[in-house]
Amino acid sequence: MGGYSSEVYSETDATDTVWVLTCAAMVFFMQCGYALLECGSVREKNSTSILIKNLFNICIGSLGFWLVGYAFAFGTQGAFIGFDKELFAGNGFE
């Protein structure tokens, strides 16, 4: 039937998910604040390029978190950062 999983997630997994979503929302609001600050600091003709720069900043940051950031954040603790090969986005590629 549907694509529902019967796996039950732990309370820690739920807390981690809510925390990551909350932090992501704060980062998005920070980017809006930076855009307003930077647009107020430049001439009107340059405000479009500032907004495009902030959009690219979010896109590249999201892509970087998808590629390696999730494994660093939620992998088993190594010497400095988390590291699990199966949590990286390139897992399974040969």
N, CA, C and O atoms as CSV, one atom per row, in Angstrom:
chain,resi,resn,atom,element,x,y,z
A,1,MET,N,N,0.822,-1.177,0.000
A,1,MET,CA,C,0.000,0.000,0.000
A,1,MET,C,C,0.869,1.245,0.000
A,1,MET,O,O,1.836,1.323,-0.758
A,2,GLY,N,N,0.546,2.201,0.825
A,2,GLY,CA,C,1.236,3.491,0.845
A,2,GLY,C,C,2.681,3.365,1.285
A,2,GLY,O,O,3.159,2.266,1.565
A,3,GLY,N,N,3.355,4.460,1.343
A,3,GLY,CA,C,4.762,4.487,1.685
A,3,GLY,C,C,5.021,4.742,3.154
A,3,GLY,O,O,6.060,5.299,3.509
A,4,TYR,N,N,4.084,4.341,4.027
A,4,TYR,CA,C,4.270,4.605,5.442
A,4,TYR,C,C,5.171,3.566,6.065
A,4,TYR,O,O,5.114,2.386,5.720
A,5,SER,N,N,6.000,4.012,6.982
A,5,SER,CA,C,6.923,3.125,7.674
A,5,SER,C,C,6.333,2.763,9.031
A,5,SER,O,O,5.678,3.580,9.677
A,6,SER,N,N,6.576,1.529,9.450
A,6,SER,CA,C,6.082,1.106,10.757
A,6,SER,C,C,7.137,1.323,11.838
A,6,SER,O,O,6.948,0.923,12.987
A,7,GLU,N,N,8.244,1.954,11.469
A,7,GLU,CA,C,9.318,2.203,12.423
A,7,GLU,C,C,8.902,3.301,13.398
A,7,GLU,O,O,8.367,4.335,12.998
A,8,VAL,N,N,9.152,3.062,14.667
A,8,VAL,CA,C,8.845,4.040,15.698
A,8,VAL,C,C,10.148,4.744,16.062
A,8,VAL,O,O,11.144,4.097,16.386
A,9,TYR,N,N,10.132,6.066,16.007
A,9,TYR,CA,C,11.328,6.835,16.298
A,9,TYR,C,C,11.379,7.183,17.775
A,9,TYR,O,O,10.350,7.310,18.437
A,10,SER,N,N,12.580,7.334,18.270
A,10,SER,CA,C,12.752,7.619,19.691
A,10,SER,C,C,12.488,9.094,19.983
A,10,SER,O,O,12.378,9.920,19.077
A,11,GLU,N,N,12.392,9.389,21.250
A,11,GLU,CA,C,12.193,10.765,21.690
A,11,GLU,C,C,13.393,11.627,21.332
A,11,GLU,O,O,13.240,12.812,21.033
A,12,THR,N,N,14.580,11.045,21.361
A,12,THR,CA,C,15.799,11.771,21.002
A,12,THR,C,C,15.775,12.164,19.529
A,12,THR,O,O,16.166,13.277,19.177
A,13,ASP,N,N,15.320,11.260,18.668
A,13,ASP,CA,C,15.229,11.581,17.245
A,13,ASP,C,C,14.242,12.720,17.003
A,13,ASP,O,O,14.503,13.612,16.196
A,14,ALA,N,N,13.118,12.689,17.700
A,14,ALA,CA,C,12.122,13.746,17.545
A,14,ALA,C,C,12.668,15.084,18.029
A,14,ALA,O,O,12.462,16.114,17.388
A,15,THR,N,N,13.367,15.063,19.164
A,15,THR,CA,C,13.960,16.291,19.699
A,15,THR,C,C,15.014,16.844,18.744
A,15,THR,O,O,15.072,18.052,18.515
A,16,ASP,N,N,15.844,15.969,18.189
A,16,ASP,CA,C,16.864,16.400,17.228
A,16,ASP,C,C,16.229,17.037,15.995
A,16,ASP,O,O,16.712,18.054,15.498
A,17,THR,N,N,15.155,16.441,15.508
A,17,THR,CA,C,14.486,16.964,14.320
A,17,THR,C,C,13.888,18.343,14.587
A,17,THR,O,O,14.039,19.255,13.775
A,18,VAL,N,N,13.223,18.493,15.706
A,18,VAL,CA,C,12.630,19.789,16.046
A,18,VAL,C,C,13.722,20.833,16.236
A,18,VAL,O,O,13.559,21.979,15.819
A,19,TRP,N,N,14.823,20.453,16.856
A,19,TRP,CA,C,15.915,21.397,17.074
A,19,TRP,C,C,16.537,21.841,15.751
A,19,TRP,O,O,16.818,23.026,15.570
A,20,VAL,N,N,16.752,20.916,14.834
A,20,VAL,CA,C,17.334,21.268,13.534
A,20,VAL,C,C,16.384,22.177,12.758
A,20,VAL,O,O,16.833,23.139,12.135
A,21,LEU,N,N,15.082,21.894,12.781
A,21,LEU,CA,C,14.122,22.748,12.077
A,21,LEU,C,C,14.047,24.140,12.695
A,21,LEU,O,O,13.924,25.132,11.977
A,22,THR,N,N,14.119,24.218,14.024
A,22,THR,CA,C,14.109,25.515,14.693
A,22,THR,C,C,15.348,26.326,14.330
A,22,THR,O,O,15.256,27.519,14.042
A,23,CYS,N,N,16.492,25.679,14.346
A,23,CYS,CA,C,17.737,26.375,13.985
A,23,CYS,C,C,17.722,26.800,12.517
A,23,CYS,O,O,18.200,27.884,12.184
A,24,ALA,N,N,17.181,25.960,11.641
A,24,ALA,CA,C,17.092,26.320,10.226
A,24,ALA,C,C,16.193,27.541,10.036
A,24,ALA,O,O,16.502,28.421,9.233
A,25,ALA,N,N,15.085,27.595,10.771
A,25,ALA,CA,C,14.200,28.761,10.676
A,25,ALA,C,C,14.913,30.019,11.155
A,25,ALA,O,O,14.762,31.084,10.555
A,26,MET,N,N,15.686,29.906,12.225
A,26,MET,CA,C,16.435,31.070,12.708
A,26,MET,C,C,17.476,31.528,11.694
A,26,MET,O,O,17.693,32.728,11.528
A,27,VAL,N,N,18.120,30.586,11.017
A,27,VAL,CA,C,19.107,30.946,9.996
A,27,VAL,C,C,18.432,31.652,8.829
A,27,VAL,O,O,18.976,32.621,8.299
A,28,PHE,N,N,17.250,31.183,8.419
A,28,PHE,CA,C,16.530,31.849,7.335
A,28,PHE,C,C,16.141,33.262,7.732
A,28,PHE,O,O,16.255,34.181,6.921
A,29,PHE,N,N,15.685,33.455,8.964
A,29,PHE,CA,C,15.345,34.807,9.415
A,29,PHE,C,C,16.592,35.678,9.532
A,29,PHE,O,O,16.529,36.883,9.289
A,30,MET,N,N,17.726,35.081,9.904
A,30,MET,CA,C,18.977,35.845,9.936
A,30,MET,C,C,19.342,36.322,8.536
A,30,MET,O,O,19.793,37.454,8.363
A,31,GLN,N,N,19.150,35.462,7.536
A,31,GLN,CA,C,19.454,35.856,6.164
A,31,GLN,C,C,18.575,37.016,5.730
A,31,GLN,O,O,19.037,37.915,5.027
A,32,CYS,N,N,17.305,37.006,6.142
A,32,CYS,CA,C,16.423,38.145,5.831
A,32,CYS,C,C,16.942,39.415,6.487
A,32,CYS,O,O,16.919,40.482,5.874
A,33,GLY,N,N,17.402,39.313,7.709
A,33,GLY,CA,C,17.951,40.474,8.400
A,33,GLY,C,C,19.210,40.990,7.738
A,33,GLY,O,O,19.396,42.200,7.600
A,34,TYR,N,N,20.082,40.071,7.324
A,34,TYR,CA,C,21.295,40.492,6.620
A,34,TYR,C,C,20.943,41.176,5.306
A,34,TYR,O,O,21.565,42.169,4.928
A,35,ALA,N,N,19.940,40.639,4.613
A,35,ALA,CA,C,19.529,41.249,3.341
A,35,ALA,C,C,19.039,42.678,3.570
A,35,ALA,O,O,19.393,43.583,2.813
A,36,LEU,N,N,18.232,42.886,4.602
A,36,LEU,CA,C,17.751,44.234,4.895
A,36,LEU,C,C,18.895,45.162,5.289
A,36,LEU,O,O,18.942,46.314,4.858
A,37,LEU,N,N,19.808,44.662,6.101
A,37,LEU,CA,C,20.950,45.464,6.525
A,37,LEU,C,C,21.821,45.849,5.337
A,37,LEU,O,O,22.212,47.008,5.195
A,38,GLU,N,N,22.123,44.876,4.487
A,38,GLU,CA,C,23.002,45.151,3.354
A,38,GLU,C,C,22.316,46.023,2.306
A,38,GLU,O,O,22.971,46.862,1.687
A,39,CYS,N,N,21.019,45.845,2.094
A,39,CYS,CA,C,20.307,46.702,1.136
A,39,CYS,C,C,20.226,48.133,1.634
A,39,CYS,O,O,20.198,49.068,0.834
A,40,GLY,N,N,20.190,48.314,2.941
A,40,GLY,CA,C,20.186,49.663,3.486
A,40,GLY,C,C,21.543,50.315,3.470
A,40,GLY,O,O,21.656,51.524,3.674
A,41,SER,N,N,22.585,49.526,3.229
A,41,SER,CA,C,23.943,50.062,3.244
A,41,SER,C,C,24.491,50.375,1.855
A,41,SER,O,O,25.571,50.952,1.734
A,42,VAL,N,N,23.767,50.006,0.818
A,42,VAL,CA,C,24.252,50.234,-0.547
A,42,VAL,C,C,23.259,51.115,-1.298
A,42,VAL,O,O,22.168,51.405,-0.807
A,43,ARG,N,N,23.652,51.528,-2.480
A,43,ARG,CA,C,22.757,52.302,-3.323
A,43,ARG,C,C,21.604,51.434,-3.808
A,43,ARG,O,O,21.692,50.206,-3.819
A,44,GLU,N,N,20.536,52.086,-4.202
A,44,GLU,CA,C,19.341,51.359,-4.637
A,44,GLU,C,C,19.616,50.468,-5.843
A,44,GLU,O,O,19.034,49.389,-5.959
A,45,LYS,N,N,20.483,50.898,-6.728
A,45,LYS,CA,C,20.761,50.125,-7.940
A,45,LYS,C,C,21.496,48.823,-7.636
A,45,LYS,O,O,21.463,47.898,-8.448
A,46,ASN,N,N,22.161,48.732,-6.475
A,46,ASN,CA,C,22.912,47.526,-6.124
A,46,ASN,C,C,22.129,46.580,-5.214
A,46,ASN,O,O,22.631,45.511,-4.864
A,47,SER,N,N,20.928,46.948,-4.830
A,47,SER,CA,C,20.182,46.113,-3.887
A,47,SER,C,C,19.780,44.769,-4.489
A,47,SER,O,O,19.706,43.770,-3.774
A,48,THR,N,N,19.520,44.735,-5.798
A,48,THR,CA,C,19.160,43.470,-6.440
A,48,THR,C,C,20.307,42.472,-6.354
A,48,THR,O,O,20.080,41.295,-6.076
A,49,SER,N,N,21.526,42.923,-6.586
A,49,SER,CA,C,22.665,42.009,-6.510
A,49,SER,C,C,22.889,41.522,-5.081
A,49,SER,O,O,23.328,40.390,-4.882
A,50,ILE,N,N,22.599,42.341,-4.100
A,50,ILE,CA,C,22.719,41.920,-2.698
A,50,ILE,C,C,21.705,40.828,-2.386
A,50,ILE,O,O,22.027,39.846,-1.718
A,51,LEU,N,N,20.472,41.002,-2.875
A,51,LEU,CA,C,19.438,39.998,-2.632
A,51,LEU,C,C,19.755,38.684,-3.338
A,51,LEU,O,O,19.504,37.611,-2.790
A,52,ILE,N,N,20.299,38.758,-4.539
A,52,ILE,CA,C,20.695,37.543,-5.265
A,52,ILE,C,C,21.833,36.850,-4.527
A,52,ILE,O,O,21.856,35.622,-4.440
A,53,LYS,N,N,22.771,37.618,-3.997
A,53,LYS,CA,C,23.880,37.041,-3.235
A,53,LYS,C,C,23.363,36.292,-2.013
A,53,LYS,O,O,23.838,35.197,-1.708
A,54,ASN,N,N,22.394,36.874,-1.313
A,54,ASN,CA,C,21.828,36.211,-0.143
A,54,ASN,C,C,21.059,34.952,-0.534
A,54,ASN,O,O,21.079,33.966,0.203
A,55,LEU,N,N,20.389,34.970,-1.671
A,55,LEU,CA,C,19.688,33.770,-2.144
A,55,LEU,C,C,20.681,32.661,-2.459
A,55,LEU,O,O,20.456,31.512,-2.081
A,56,PHE,N,N,21.776,32.982,-3.143
A,56,PHE,CA,C,22.803,31.985,-3.427
A,56,PHE,C,C,23.449,31.470,-2.148
A,56,PHE,O,O,23.797,30.293,-2.050
A,57,ASN,N,N,23.604,32.346,-1.181
A,57,ASN,CA,C,24.175,31.951,0.098
A,57,ASN,C,C,23.330,30.865,0.753
A,57,ASN,O,O,23.873,29.878,1.250
A,58,ILE,N,N,22.015,31.031,0.761
A,58,ILE,CA,C,21.110,30.026,1.335
A,58,ILE,C,C,21.152,28.738,0.524
A,58,ILE,O,O,21.188,27.647,1.093
A,59,CYS,N,N,21.149,28.856,-0.792
A,59,CYS,CA,C,21.166,27.658,-1.647
A,59,CYS,C,C,22.433,26.839,-1.444
A,59,CYS,O,O,22.370,25.616,-1.314
A,60,ILE,N,N,23.566,27.495,-1.416
A,60,ILE,CA,C,24.835,26.787,-1.245
A,60,ILE,C,C,24.950,26.225,0.163
A,60,ILE,O,O,25.460,25.120,0.347
A,61,GLY,N,N,24.482,26.972,1.162
A,61,GLY,CA,C,24.508,26.467,2.532
A,61,GLY,C,C,23.612,25.254,2.725
A,61,GLY,O,O,23.989,24.311,3.420
A,62,SER,N,N,22.432,25.266,2.120
A,62,SER,CA,C,21.522,24.121,2.210
A,62,SER,C,C,22.112,22.904,1.513
A,62,SER,O,O,22.019,21.788,2.023
A,63,LEU,N,N,22.712,23.114,0.362
A,63,LEU,CA,C,23.346,22.017,-0.363
A,63,LEU,C,C,24.515,21.441,0.433
A,63,LEU,O,O,24.699,20.224,0.482
A,64,GLY,N,N,25.300,22.312,1.052
A,64,GLY,CA,C,26.414,21.837,1.870
A,64,GLY,C,C,25.954,21.038,3.076
A,64,GLY,O,O,26.581,20.041,3.434
A,65,PHE,N,N,24.853,21.467,3.716
A,65,PHE,CA,C,24.328,20.704,4.846
A,65,PHE,C,C,23.815,19.358,4.382
A,65,PHE,O,O,23.984,18.355,5.075
A,66,TRP,N,N,23.187,19.325,3.210
A,66,TRP,CA,C,22.683,18.057,2.692
A,66,TRP,C,C,23.838,17.107,2.362
A,66,TRP,O,O,23.752,15.908,2.628
A,67,LEU,N,N,24.909,17.639,1.786
A,67,LEU,CA,C,26.025,16.786,1.379
A,67,LEU,C,C,26.809,16.238,2.566
A,67,LEU,O,O,27.034,15.031,2.651
A,68,VAL,N,N,27.222,17.095,3.469
A,68,VAL,CA,C,28.107,16.652,4.550
A,68,VAL,C,C,27.658,17.065,5.940
A,68,VAL,O,O,28.036,16.420,6.918
A,69,GLY,N,N,26.871,18.109,6.059
A,69,GLY,CA,C,26.532,18.662,7.363
A,69,GLY,C,C,25.728,17.730,8.238
A,69,GLY,O,O,25.937,17.687,9.451
A,70,TYR,N,N,24.801,16.972,7.641
A,70,TYR,CA,C,23.982,16.063,8.432
A,70,TYR,C,C,24.844,14.989,9.081
A,70,TYR,O,O,24.637,14.644,10.245
A,71,ALA,N,N,25.804,14.461,8.339
A,71,ALA,CA,C,26.696,13.442,8.901
A,71,ALA,C,C,27.576,14.033,9.991
A,71,ALA,O,O,27.863,13.369,10.987
A,72,PHE,N,N,28.003,15.272,9.811
A,72,PHE,CA,C,28.810,15.921,10.845
A,72,PHE,C,C,27.985,16.175,12.103
A,72,PHE,O,O,28.500,16.055,13.215
A,73,ALA,N,N,26.713,16.523,11.938
A,73,ALA,CA,C,25.877,16.875,13.082
A,73,ALA,C,C,25.370,15.648,13.833
A,73,ALA,O,O,25.307,15.666,15.063
A,74,PHE,N,N,25.011,14.589,13.121
A,74,PHE,CA,C,24.339,13.464,13.761
A,74,PHE,C,C,25.092,12.155,13.667
A,74,PHE,O,O,24.550,11.116,14.045
A,75,GLY,N,N,26.317,12.164,13.179
A,75,GLY,CA,C,27.112,10.941,13.149
A,75,GLY,C,C,27.653,10.613,14.529
A,75,GLY,O,O,27.576,11.420,15.456
A,76,THR,N,N,28.204,9.410,14.644
A,76,THR,CA,C,28.809,9.049,15.925
A,76,THR,C,C,30.000,9.946,16.180
A,76,THR,O,O,30.743,10.293,15.262
A,77,GLN,N,N,30.170,10.310,17.412
A,77,GLN,CA,C,31.183,11.300,17.777
A,77,GLN,C,C,32.575,10.772,17.506
A,77,GLN,O,O,32.960,9.713,18.002
A,78,GLY,N,N,33.318,11.514,16.720
A,78,GLY,CA,C,34.718,11.201,16.470
A,78,GLY,C,C,35.582,12.076,17.358
A,78,GLY,O,O,35.162,12.487,18.440
A,79,ALA,N,N,36.774,12.356,16.903
A,79,ALA,CA,C,37.681,13.202,17.683
A,79,ALA,C,C,37.189,14.650,17.699
A,79,ALA,O,O,37.328,15.345,18.706
A,80,PHE,N,N,36.614,15.103,16.583
A,80,PHE,CA,C,36.212,16.507,16.483
A,80,PHE,C,C,34.751,16.673,16.108
A,80,PHE,O,O,34.035,17.459,16.729
A,81,ILE,N,N,34.298,15.932,15.084
A,81,ILE,CA,C,32.922,16.031,14.599
A,81,ILE,C,C,32.355,14.633,14.436
A,81,ILE,O,O,33.084,13.644,14.505
A,82,GLY,N,N,31.045,14.559,14.217
A,82,GLY,CA,C,30.419,13.275,13.958
A,82,GLY,C,C,30.822,12.760,12.589
A,82,GLY,O,O,31.061,13.531,11.660
A,83,PHE,N,N,30.892,11.443,12.485
A,83,PHE,CA,C,31.314,10.863,11.212
A,83,PHE,C,C,30.711,9.468,11.074
A,83,PHE,O,O,31.116,8.541,11.777
A,84,ASP,N,N,29.745,9.320,10.169
A,84,ASP,CA,C,29.189,8.031,9.777
A,84,ASP,C,C,29.104,8.025,8.268
A,84,ASP,O,O,28.464,8.895,7.678
A,85,LYS,N,N,29.751,7.042,7.627
A,85,LYS,CA,C,29.763,7.034,6.168
A,85,LYS,C,C,28.362,6.916,5.582
A,85,LYS,O,O,28.097,7.467,4.514
A,86,GLU,N,N,27.468,6.215,6.252
A,86,GLU,CA,C,26.128,6.025,5.687
A,86,GLU,C,C,25.247,7.272,5.791
A,86,GLU,O,O,24.178,7.309,5.181
A,87,LEU,N,N,25.659,8.284,6.539
A,87,LEU,CA,C,24.864,9.499,6.668
A,87,LEU,C,C,25.231,10.573,5.631
A,87,LEU,O,O,24.501,11.552,5.480
A,88,PHE,N,N,26.333,10.406,4.930
A,88,PHE,CA,C,26.708,11.361,3.895
A,88,PHE,C,C,25.796,11.204,2.684
A,88,PHE,O,O,25.292,10.109,2.432
A,89,ALA,N,N,25.579,12.268,1.938
A,89,ALA,CA,C,24.672,12.238,0.782
A,89,ALA,C,C,25.209,11.334,-0.321
A,89,ALA,O,O,24.425,10.775,-1.089
A,90,GLY,N,N,26.513,11.181,-0.416
A,90,GLY,CA,C,27.108,10.349,-1.467
A,90,GLY,C,C,27.197,8.889,-1.100
A,90,GLY,O,O,27.872,8.128,-1.793
A,91,ASN,N,N,26.543,8.469,-0.039
A,91,ASN,CA,C,26.603,7.079,0.369
A,91,ASN,C,C,25.975,6.185,-0.706
A,91,ASN,O,O,24.881,6.466,-1.195
A,92,GLY,N,N,26.658,5.137,-1.057
A,92,GLY,CA,C,26.141,4.195,-2.050
A,92,GLY,C,C,26.634,4.454,-3.452
A,92,GLY,O,O,26.422,3.623,-4.335
A,93,PHE,N,N,27.291,5.589,-3.691
A,93,PHE,CA,C,27.846,5.858,-5.010
A,93,PHE,C,C,29.183,5.129,-5.139
A,93,PHE,O,O,29.951,5.032,-4.182
A,94,GLU,N,N,29.436,4.628,-6.322
A,94,GLU,CA,C,30.723,3.948,-6.543
A,94,GLU,C,C,31.633,4.822,-7.366
A,94,GLU,O,O,32.763,4.432,-7.662
